[in-house]
Amino acid sequence: MNYGNGIAQSGMRLLRPALSVIGGFALLLTLTGCWDRVEVNDLTLIMAAGLDKKEDAMIELSIEVYVPKPSGSGEQGASGTGASSGNAQTLVRSARGVTLADAMSKLQEEFPRRIFWGHCEIFIFGEKLAREGIRDQVDFIMREPGPRERADVFISKGEAKNILSLLPPIERSSAEVLREMAKLQTGMKVTVKDLAEMLIGDAQAAAVPWIEVLPPEKNQKPNQTVGFINGTAIMKQDRLVGRLDDKLTRGLLWLRNEVKTSIVTIEPKEGKGHVSVKLLRSSSELVPKIEGDKWSMTVKIHTEDDVMQNTTNLNLSDPKLTKKLEKELAKDIEERIKLALVHPQKQLNADIFNFAEAFHRKYPKEWEKTKDHWDDIFPEVEVQIVASARILRTDMATVGANRPESEVKK
């Protein structure tokens, strides 16, 4: 009998489990696990940030922080300089620095948790800072890995900090109010990325939503209200130089092909009353042309609309009458755009309409020769507006339901 082979085989059977255990421990040593994890409870979640310029030339950074409350808690109240009612409250704190980065570092000293910028969806620049220039701040936000370049940007009347400190009656915070308004796109919608691209574009001009404080209701405290979009701030280089009101902003959106929702009300010549139409789709096209020393731009706009309300005595089911309404609607759009052109082009010399990019694309050689003189060329560009509208449906608004048939004009 071969006892040596049997002993060897028995030794191997005993050694294999030991080798497996040793190998398992060796593999465990190579696993890093979550040694660098950061729990949510260790973070300060920023919802919105406001930047202001102070009298001592310092940058003041104000942040609105989300402060969760225990589930089912009925407690309400302020913490810091701002709070909202409901199941959560917000805290607004500020710090000053010679730069935005310096202000950020000082702001961190005021919190026991690490400041986290990943949830910040709103940046507000105060009016004073915007008038002196925001290029350095935008550059830092774009380069710093924390802030989101897709966050919405606004310019406020007065200080940005005042907007953050408001107590909205419906939403949980000022940040949510502005975020939802930006989503509706009833006015301009501009992100940090969009603003940076406009500031380094051919025209070096930008259009940014302008926000103001809505007057509070009666018997409400001054801060129990919301900030709302009320027009557009116009920037030349990186400085605030003027603004358009809400009505002229509609014309600007048509020009930039950015209008998403619109209700236009016209007064037909054929009858007394008004007809309101809702925009379904629209398209805008810039057609630049250079002939010698003459630069011109043709803006082609086409819309498709539905009739929402008819307070006239006209029967809109008549195709001939519908055609007349389409012409009047197109004329109304043209007038809005012409009004929106005057202030930026003739008075501020700020190309917020993307004319420079359109000329650059179609005439690259001519643009290279004249781009340094665009400020001299832009105010003299002749603009022609060609608008067309099509009413697809009148639905139940062909004629007023309570209007006697004898009053209906056919």
ZAMARGU-4260 file (C-alpha; in steps of 0.2 Angstrom, whole numbers, plus 5000, padded with zeros to 4 digits):
<rodrens>
0) 5000/5000/5000 | 5006/5018/4996 | 5004/5027/5013 | 5014/5042/5007 | 5001/5047/4993
5) 4987/5045/5005 | 4995/5056/5018 | 4999/5069/5005 | 4981/5069/4999 | 4974/5071/5017
10) 4986/5086/5020 | 4979/5094/5004 | 4961/5092/5009 | 4965/5100/5026 | 4975/5114/5018
15) 4962/5120/5005 | 4950/5127/5018 | 4964/5137/5026 | 4970/5144/5009 | 4952/5149/5005
20) 4950/5158/5022 | 4967/5167/5019 | 4962/5171/5001 | 4946/5179/5007 | 4954/5190/5020
25) 4967/5195/5006 | 4952/5201/4995 | 4944/5210/5009 | 4960/5220/5011 | 4958/5226/4993
30) 4940/5233/4996 | 4939/5251/5000 | 4921/5251/5005 | 4913/5269/5009 | 4927/5276/5019
35) 4924/5293/5011 | 4905/5294/5011 | 4896/5309/5016 | 4879/5307/5024 | 4864/5319/5019
40) 4863/5323/5038 | 4881/5330/5036 | 4877/5342/5022 | 4869/5360/5021 | 4858/5359/5005
45) 4858/5376/4996 | 4842/5380/4987 | 4846/5397/4980 | 4860/5410/4981 | 4861/5429/4980
50) 4875/5440/4976 | 4876/5459/4980 | 4889/5472/4980 | 4891/5482/4996 | 4897/5499/5000
55) 4915/5493/5005 | 4917/5485/4988 | 4915/5468/4996 | 4905/5454/4988 | 4890/5448/4999
60) 4885/5430/4996 | 4868/5425/5003 | 4861/5408/5003 | 4844/5400/5006 | 4846/5384/5015
65) 4833/5370/5016 | 4830/5365/5035 | 4820/5349/5036 | 4808/5347/5051 | 4803/5330/5060
70) 4789/5321/5051 | 4772/5327/5057 | 4779/5342/5067 | 4767/5356/5068 | 4781/5369/5073
75) 4783/5384/5062 | 4793/5399/5063 | 4809/5408/5057 | 4826/5403/5058 | 4840/5415/5053
80) 4833/5429/5042 | 4820/5419/5033 | 4807/5405/5034 | 4792/5397/5026 | 4777/5389/5033
85) 4772/5371/5030 | 4782/5355/5033 | 4799/5364/5030 | 4808/5380/5034 | 4822/5389/5026
90) 4837/5399/5033 | 4845/5413/5024 | 4863/5418/5029 | 4876/5429/5022 | 4895/5432/5022
95) 4906/5445/5014 | 4922/5443/5005 | 4934/5452/4992 | 4929/5438/4980 | 4915/5426/4978
100) 4927/5412/4983 | 4932/5422/4998 | 4914/5424/5003 | 4910/5406/5001 | 4924/5401/5013
105) 4918/5413/5026 | 4900/5407/5024 | 4906/5389/5027 | 4912/5395/5044 | 4894/5399/5049
110) 4888/5381/5047 | 4892/5365/5056 | 4889/5355/5040 | 4897/5355/5024 | 4889/5367/5011
115) 4883/5357/4996 | 4879/5367/4980 | 4872/5353/4970 | 4854/5357/4974 | 4856/5376/4970
120) 4845/5380/4956 | 4844/5399/4957 | 4857/5412/4956 | 4851/5430/4959 | 4863/5445/4955
125) 4858/5461/4964 | 4855/5477/4954 | 4871/5486/4960 | 4882/5472/4957 | 4875/5469/4940
130) 4878/5488/4935 | 4896/5486/4940 | 4899/5470/4931 | 4896/5451/4934 | 4909/5443/4923
135) 4921/5437/4937 | 4907/5430/4947 | 4899/5420/4932 | 4917/5414/4927 | 4919/5407/4945
140) 4902/5399/4945 | 4906/5390/4929 | 4923/5384/4934 | 4919/5379/4952 | 4914/5360/4952
145) 4900/5363/4966 | 4888/5375/4958 | 4877/5370/4944 | 4879/5378/4927 | 4861/5373/4923
150) 4854/5384/4937 | 4843/5398/4932 | 4849/5416/4933 | 4840/5432/4938 | 4844/5450/4941
155) 4834/5458/4955 | 4828/5476/4958 | 4838/5481/4973 | 4847/5468/4983 | 4846/5449/4979
160) 4846/5445/4998 | 4829/5453/5000 | 4822/5441/4987 | 4828/5426/4996 | 4821/5432/5013
165) 4803/5433/5007 | 4790/5421/5014 | 4780/5414/5000 | 4762/5410/5004 | 4761/5395/4993
170) 4778/5387/4989 | 4790/5382/5003 | 4804/5395/4998 | 4808/5409/4987 | 4819/5397/4977
175) 4804/5386/4972 | 4794/5401/4967 | 4807/5407/4955 | 4811/5390/4949 | 4793/5386/4944
180) 4791/5403/4936 | 4806/5399/4925 | 4799/5383/4920 | 4783/5391/4914 | 4793/5402/4902
185) 4781/5416/4902 | 4797/5427/4901 | 4815/5425/4898 | 4823/5409/4904 | 4842/5410/4906
190) 4854/5398/4914 | 4872/5401/4920 | 4878/5392/4905 | 4867/5403/4893 | 4873/5419/4902
195) 4891/5414/4900 | 4889/5410/4881 | 4880/5427/4878 | 4894/5436/4887 | 4908/5429/4876
200) 4897/5429/4860 | 4900/5439/4845 | 4888/5453/4852 | 4894/5452/4870 | 4877/5457/4875
205) 4864/5447/4886 | 4846/5447/4891 | 4842/5441/4909 | 4825/5439/4918 | 4822/5454/4929
210) 4813/5451/4946 | 4804/5462/4958 | 4795/5460/4974 | 4776/5458/4972 | 4767/5470/4984
215) 4760/5460/4999 | 4741/5457/5002 | 4732/5468/5015 | 4735/5463/5033 | 4751/5453/5028
220) 4769/5457/5033 | 4780/5466/5021 | 4790/5450/5018 | 4775/5438/5016 | 4775/5439/4997
225) 4785/5433/4982 | 4798/5439/4969 | 4791/5438/4952 | 4798/5440/4934 | 4793/5457/4928
230) 4803/5460/4911 | 4820/5458/4905 | 4837/5466/4911 | 4848/5471/4896 | 4867/5469/4898
235) 4881/5476/4888 | 4898/5467/4890 | 4894/5461/4908 | 4885/5477/4915 | 4867/5481/4917
240) 4863/5495/4905 | 4844/5495/4904 | 4828/5484/4905 | 4812/5480/4895 | 4795/5479/4903
245) 4784/5464/4902 | 4775/5469/4886 | 4791/5472/4877 | 4799/5456/4883 | 4786/5447/4873
250) 4792/5455/4857 | 4810/5450/4862 | 4805/5432/4864 | 4797/5432/4847 | 4814/5439/4840
255) 4824/5426/4849 | 4813/5412/4844 | 4810/5408/4862 | 4792/5411/4865 | 4783/5396/4872
260) 4767/5402/4879 | 4757/5417/4873 | 4740/5424/4873 | 4737/5438/4861 | 4721/5449/4861
265) 4716/5459/4846 | 4702/5471/4843 | 4695/5466/4826 | 4690/5481/4814 | 4674/5472/4809
270) 4666/5472/4825 | 4666/5478/4843 | 4674/5468/4856 | 4690/5457/4857 | 4696/5440/4851
275) 4710/5431/4862 | 4720/5418/4854 | 4732/5405/4862 | 4749/5401/4854 | 4751/5383/4849
280) 4767/5383/4839 | 4779/5397/4833 | 4795/5398/4823 | 4806/5413/4820 | 4820/5414/4807
285) 4834/5428/4805 | 4839/5431/4787 | 4854/5443/4786 | 4859/5452/4771 | 4874/5463/4766
290) 4874/5474/4751 | 4889/5485/4750 | 4889/5495/4766 | 4871/5492/4769 | 4867/5478/4782
295) 4849/5472/4784 | 4840/5459/4794 | 4823/5451/4789 | 4814/5442/4803 | 4802/5429/4797
300) 4789/5423/4810 | 4775/5410/4808 | 4763/5406/4822 | 4749/5393/4823 | 4735/5398/4836
305) 4718/5393/4843 | 4704/5405/4847 | 4701/5405/4866 | 4688/5419/4868 | 4677/5429/4857
310) 4668/5444/4864 | 4663/5452/4848 | 4647/5449/4838 | 4657/5441/4824 | 4654/5423/4818
315) 4672/5416/4817 | 4667/5401/4808 | 4667/5411/4792 | 4684/5407/4783 | 4685/5425/4775
320) 4683/5433/4793 | 4696/5421/4799 | 4708/5426/4786 | 4706/5444/4791 | 4709/5440/4809
325) 4725/5431/4804 | 4731/5447/4796 | 4727/5457/4811 | 4736/5445/4822 | 4751/5445/4812
330) 4751/5464/4812 | 4750/5464/4831 | 4765/5453/4832 | 4775/5464/4820 | 4771/5479/4831
335) 4776/5471/4847 | 4793/5466/4839 | 4796/5483/4832 | 4793/5491/4849 | 4805/5478/4857
340) 4819/5483/4844 | 4819/5502/4848 | 4827/5503/4865 | 4840/5490/4864 | 4846/5494/4846
345) 4844/5513/4845 | 4847/5519/4863 | 4857/5505/4872 | 4866/5498/4857 | 4865/5481/4864
350) 4862/5466/4852 | 4852/5455/4863 | 4843/5448/4847 | 4857/5437/4841 | 4860/5447/4825
355) 4879/5446/4826 | 4879/5427/4826 | 4867/5427/4811 | 4879/5438/4801 | 4894/5429/4807
360) 4886/5412/4801 | 4881/5418/4784 | 4895/5430/4780 | 4911/5424/4789 | 4923/5433/4779
365) 4914/5450/4780 | 4912/5447/4798 | 4930/5445/4802 | 4934/5461/4793 | 4921/5471/4803
370) 4918/5462/4819 | 4928/5475/4829 | 4916/5489/4822 | 4899/5480/4827 | 4895/5493/4839
375) 4895/5506/4825 | 4885/5494/4813 | 4872/5487/4824 | 4862/5503/4827 | 4861/5506/4808
380) 4855/5488/4803 | 4838/5489/4794 | 4826/5477/4802 | 4811/5471/4792 | 4798/5460/4801
385) 4788/5448/4791 | 4775/5439/4802 | 4761/5427/4797 | 4748/5418/4808 | 4736/5404/4805
390) 4721/5401/4816 | 4719/5382/4816 | 4703/5380/4827 | 4690/5392/4834 | 4682/5378/4845
395) 4667/5384/4854 | 4672/5402/4852 | 4665/5405/4835 | 4651/5416/4843 | 4646/5420/4860
400) 4635/5407/4867 | 4624/5420/4876 | 4623/5431/4861 | 4606/5432/4852 | 4607/5426/4834
405) 4600/5443/4828 | 4616/5452/4835 | 4628/5440/4826 | 4636/5449/4811 | 4639/5437/4797
</rodrens>
